[in-house]
Structure formats: C-alpha cells, structure tokens
Amino acid sequence: MATATLSQTHEFVPVVPHQLTLDLYRKMLTAYYVEERLKIFARQGKCTFHASTRGHEKLQIGMTLLLKPRHDWFFTYYREKAVAIGLGMPLRDIFLAMLSREGDPSSNGRNMPEQFSSRELKLVAQTACTGTQFLPAVGMARALKREGSDAIVYVSSGEGATSEGEFFEALNWAARERLPVLFVIQNNGYAISVPQATQTSSEIHRIARGFGMPTFDLDGTWFEPMYQTLPGVIAEIREGGGPALVEGRVVRIDPHSSSDDHRKYRSEEELADLAAKDPIYQTERYLLRHEVLSQSDIDRIRTDIKEDVDRAAEEADSRPAPSGHDLLAHIYAPANTQVSDSREPRYLSEEPVAMIDAINHGLREEMERNPKIVMWGEDIADPKGGVFGVTRGLTMAFPDLVENSPLAEASIVGVAGGMALAGYKPIVEIQFGDYLWPAFMQLRDEIATVRWRSQGQWSCPVVVRIAVGGYIKGGPWHSACVEAAFAHIPGWRVVFPSCAEDAKGLIKTAARSEDPVIFLEHKGLYRRVQAKTPEPDSDYLIPFGRGRVRRAGKDLTLVTWGSTVYLALEAARRLEVKGVDVEVIDLRSIAPLDEEIIFDSLRKTSRIIIAHEDTLTMGFGAEVAARVAEQYFDYLDAPVVRVAAKDSFVPAAPNLELSVLPSVEQIESAVERVMAY
C-alpha cells in the first residue's frame, strides 16, 4: 500500500486568506512606523500628547477589514490611530493632527492630538474624555435603524473606561432597542497604571452579557479568532439582531502616553514578555513560517512603508503652527443659518393661553413642519405627557416620535447628541434642573464642543428642555435655576422665557436652530395667570439674543428674566406711586445676551439693578454687572446692584423658601437705595 507524504496529508489551508493577512500586515507596519516617528516628535517637543497603539494595532486594523469603511460609523477613543490608518486616512493628515499644524483637517489645532475626525470616513470627532463616546454612538445607531440602513456603529474604548456609568447606560439602551452597535473593548490590562482587578472583579464580556446581548472574549493580538468569529456577528447586527460586544485581549507595549513611564509600575519580566505577544512580530513569523514572504520581502516592505511614513511626517512637520485667525469660528453655526428676522406677533385669538400650552403648541407645529424632530424624556409619553403635562397629546399625534426614556439623564442627552450628529433634531426633556448633572459630561464635553473641535465638520443641534425654578414648595431637589452654569459653556444657546408668547416664539426658534439650545422652563410660570398671553400664530419666531422691554421707564433700569420678571413688574408698580419710574427689561435670552437693549436703557436712566432667582454669587447677574461696569461705567450715577437668592439651597418649608428666594420687597428696597445716590 502506498504511503502518503507528510505534505500531502497535512497540506496547510490558511484560516485567513494570505492576501488579507498581507493587507493587515502592511497596515500594521504603517501604524508601527507612525508610532516610531511620533516618539521622536514627542521627544523633540513637537507632539504634546502621544498614546501609542502598539499592541492594539491588529485588533484595530482587523476591525476595519471586517467592517465596511465609509459605510459603517466609527466612534473611537484616544488610542486608535490604527483605526484611522485602516479606514484610509492619509498619513499626512494623521501627522498634521498629531503635530497640531496648520491645515490639520481633523481640527486645525483645536482638538488634542490623537482625536481624529473625518465625515468622509464616517469617523466622528473624538474627545479625550473616557467613556463619553458610548451614548452618542447609541444615538447614531438609533438614527441608522430608524432610516432602515444596514450600517453598523463601531464604538470602542479601553477596559478602564468601562467603569464609567455611561458605558452601562449605553449597553442598556442599545440592548433594549436592539440597535446596530458593535462595542469593542480593547483590554490591555491597565488604565494608565491601574490594573483591571481594581476596575472590576468580573470580566467585561460577562458584564455585558447581563444586558442580553451576545459577547465574545477574543485574543486581540491574533487575527484568526476575529476572522472566524466576527463576520457572522457583524452580519447578524446588520440584519437587525441587535448589539454585540467584543472584549479583545491586547497588550500595551509602550507606556500609556508620552507623559507616562510604565517602568514605575510594570516589572522588567512583564515588559520583557511583551515581545512574544507583539502582533506585528507574530504576523511576520507566521508569514515566514508559511513561506508567504521571505525575510528579504519583509525587509523591502518595511523599508518602503517607512519611507512613506517619513515622507508624510516631514511634509506635516514643514507646516506652520495654526494661525488662529479663525479660532472662535465654529463655536456657533454661521450667522446666516440663524433666525434673524422678527416681527410683531399675529395672534390666533384674543383668548390668553397658559405658557405650558404655548410650549406644547409650538412643539406640535414644529413636528408637523420637520419630520426629523424626535422627543424623549422621563414620563413625557402619553397618557401622562410629562410630570407637568407639557408634552401631553404629542405621542398620540406623532407615534414613535415622542417616547419615554430610561430614568437616566446622561442617556437622555447623550443619545440625543448621537442622533443630532446623524441629522435628526432631538428635543429632549430633563424633568428637573436639579437632576441634570449626570448628563453634564455630554452637555459640556461632547455636544457643546463638537462643531468647534471638528472645525465645523460636525454639528449637534440638540434642544434640551429643563424645568427649573422655585416658589413651588419643591425644596432643595426641585427648585434649582441653572442658567449661569450653561452661560459659562461656549456653544450653547440658553433661553429663559417668562410668558406664553415668548415661550412659543423661542421654542420654535430652538427647534430650527443649527446650534444646541438649553430651553429653561420655569415651573411656577407654566400656568401662572400673569404669564398668560394671546397665542401667536405658527410663523412667530423670536431670534436669540433679543430682550424685551416689559415696562418703559426713565429713572432706573431693572434687568431680569424668568419668574423674577413678575417680581420686578410688581415692584415697579409700587414704586410708581412713590414717583420712581422703573424700566423693566426681560432678557429672554441668556446666551447670546442682548447687550444693546441694556445699554440703550442705561444711557437713559444711568442706574441699573439686576434681579434673578439663582443664587447671588456667580449668578448670571454678575456677568451682566461686569459688562455694564466695564463698558458703561461713565454712564453710571450709582453702583450696580444685584438682587438674587441667598447663597443657599432652597428649603422645603414654605416660609424658609421665601426667606431664601428674592422678593418684591427686596427689589423695591434695592431701587430706593440706588435712587438715593
């Protein structure tokens, strides 16, 4: 009987086609030489922050080979240059971003190095914040599912970021709605110097499985398990099967960043063992062992790729630092996209409506006009229609567009941010201003900065409605005024109407704004009789940054907003009897601020008081006072005075609440004091 040779019986059949392995190898080498050149730039002081992908590159580039570049969406984190390389970002552009040089298409020096952006590649502008990318990625996936697309959203981080609460919220929302999200956790065992055992006693893939999604624990330094496992997973996601999570076990060959020395917390033995797990050298050994390449082939490929990388690096290094001439551009949308025309309102009837109904009607009209408007929040769906009833009837009128959300403020806002990036117009509700703070990473670091940090490539025109204010016996957890916090954040439009007419005009403008808008609704004004007005028609819009003279006067200017408008009007009525003619200005818009209406009045009166419900210290009145003192000091005949809440939380007992919040009597007394000068 004939005996078969060893080569005949054990002919090697590769799991991964050789051509794909070669493509993977070349791109990994590209990442390697990019990192090596950046180490030189960092030592030269030309690169201010460098987070090497060494040890992660096979997982990152492998994912770009398994997904569909320019079709699928990518929400990456600060250690993912290899994803940018795998997606096809030009090397020159990568170096321009890393060196913060003029012409950097990611941000032109606005964003930190390692934060890449490309609309063409569907690579969403990153931030350096850990874990804030997860919820916007879920929002993008929500938009894709609504549109019937088969695109997938890739979102990734290191294992350390999975300790952030927003990671768990994202898993929950994605699983609950079966959204097309592929979570990829690149587990190198360290969050800077903190080992994974300090992060969790479990494993990331096991934790995620508890949310009802398939999870996979793979060796991220070897492509075969990815190639064998993930194509089917990806196909299932595309077909509507819902999200999945991959925990890729990788190694971090280099320090955490150019600011870190990992020899301080990793032993010499551990560092020496990394060489055997190096994804590039593993691949080279594989290619040599199976005679796909010879050593001379490898040497030639390395030389060619290094030359390409060095050429791109030198070209980027020859560019100057950003000029900064347009540094303040892209904080807001271009002026020609803003509502600028205003007209007197045409009323639907002479019958007054409550402010709560005016907001509801404005939302309804804008949803009829724009099918991209979506709404969610806690309890806002019918039959309840919100804890105050603002959205009552909208779910019945617009099924699937007005929905309840989980009780999770970061989710409400972060998912809205992702849908806005996809071209939708989310208008979401935060039930009480006191409870918005879990969303602040999204509100400050993600939504507000994205237009600016991407040099105008991306916009995020979310509207966040927030119920605020006291005088309702709400105590310390239902009474906050938060306008000053948001006025301090560039990128947000902040409005605070005090009557039905203004509320409708401003909510409709917010619904059409290309900028994100904080829309503050004082709970005490929803049904207050004094805040009722006839209802303007559907064409009525109020441009942001336009205040309103609520009462003309010649002796003193009283600037106010929100519920304090009615305290000011009552004080002015009482003072008129005493012969003092007070002009009351309702700002309506906090950011932008209508300085012109204030200064026009001040030229006439030469005296000014600012009254607001928020606490005195660092309340927005301090900003108004500072601008008056800085620009119009010569017009003043008396000190600038503020009337505001005491620097305290709002007590629950009704008498104590009134002792903390500003009153008509306090405003009246302040006017008399100023008029004495």
Salt bridges, closest charged atoms under 4 A:
ASP23 OD2 - LYS27 NZ 3.66
GLU35 OE1 - HIS50 NE2 2.62
GLU35 OE1 - LYS81 NZ 3.13
GLU36 OE2 - LYS39 NZ 2.79
GLU57 OE2 - ARG54 NH1 2.58
ASP72 OD2 - ARG238 NH2 2.70
ASP93 OD1 - ARG92 NH1 3.79
GLU114 OE2 - LYS81 NZ 2.87
GLU120 OE2 - ARG70 NH1 2.48
GLU147 OE2 - LYS372 NZ 3.33
ASP150 OD2 - LYS68 NZ 3.99
ASP150 OD1 - HIS71 NE2 2.63
GLU177 OE1 - ARG142 NE 2.78
GLU177 OE2 - ARG176 NH2 3.73
GLU203 OE1 - HIS205 NE2 3.79
GLU203 OE1 - ARG206 NH1 3.98
GLU203 OE2 - ARG249 NH2 2.82
ASP217 OD2 - HIS205 NE2 3.90
ASP217 OD1 - ARG249 NE 2.82
GLU247 OE1 - HIS205 ND1 2.66
GLU247 OE2 - ARG249 NH1 3.63
ASP254 OD2 - LYS39 NZ 3.11
ASP260 OD2 - ARG252 NH2 3.67
ASP261 OD1 - ARG263 NE 2.94
GLU270 OE2 - ARG266 NE 3.07
ASP278 OD2 - ARG54 NH2 2.38
GLU284 OE2 - ARG302 NE 2.83
ASP297 OD1 - ARG300 NH2 3.69
ASP308 OD1 - ARG311 NH1 2.96
ASP310 OD1 - ARG37 NH1 3.13
ASP310 OD2 - LYS306 NZ 2.76
GLU314 OE2 - ARG37 NH1 3.85
GLU315 OE2 - ARG92 NE 2.90
ASP317 OD2 - LYS46 NZ 2.90
ASP317 OD1 - ARG101 NH2 3.05
GLU365 OE2 - LYS504 NZ 2.75
GLU365 OE1 - LYS508 NZ 2.91
GLU366 OE1 - ARG369 NH1 3.89
GLU366 OE2 - LYS508 NZ 2.72
GLU366 OE1 - ARG512 NE 2.99
GLU403 OE1 - ARG142 NH2 2.76
GLU403 OE1 - ARG146 NH2 3.93
GLU429 OE1 - ARG465 NH1 2.89
ASP445 OD1 - ARG444 NH1 2.89
GLU446 OE1 - ARG453 NH2 3.19
GLU501 OE2 - ARG548 NH1 3.73
ASP502 OD1 - ARG548 NH1 3.01
ASP502 OD1 - ARG588 NH1 3.03
ASP515 OD1 - ARG451 NE 3.93
ASP515 OD2 - ARG493 NE 3.13
GLU521 OE2 - ARG465 NE 2.57
GLU535 OE1 - HIS361 ND1 2.93
GLU535 OE2 - LYS504 NZ 2.75
ASP537 OD1 - ARG343 NH2 2.85
ASP537 OD2 - ARG346 NE 3.17
ASP539 OD2 - ARG346 NH2 3.69
ASP555 OD1 - LYS554 NZ 3.36
GLU570 OE2 - ARG573 NH2 2.59
GLU570 OE2 - ARG574 NE 3.10
GLU576 OE1 - ARG551 NH2 3.21
ASP581 OD1 - ARG551 NH1 3.11
GLU583 OE1 - LYS604 NZ 2.73
ASP586 OD2 - ARG550 NH1 3.35
GLU595 OE2 - ARG627 NH1 2.53
ASP600 OD1 - ARG603 NH1 2.42
GLU613 OE1 - HIS522 NE2 2.71
GLU623 OE2 - ARG627 NE 2.70
GLU665 OE2 - ARG574 NH1 3.19
GLU668 OE1 - ARG574 NH1 3.64
GLU668 OE2 - LYS578 NZ 2.80
GLU672 OE2 - LYS578 NZ 2.73
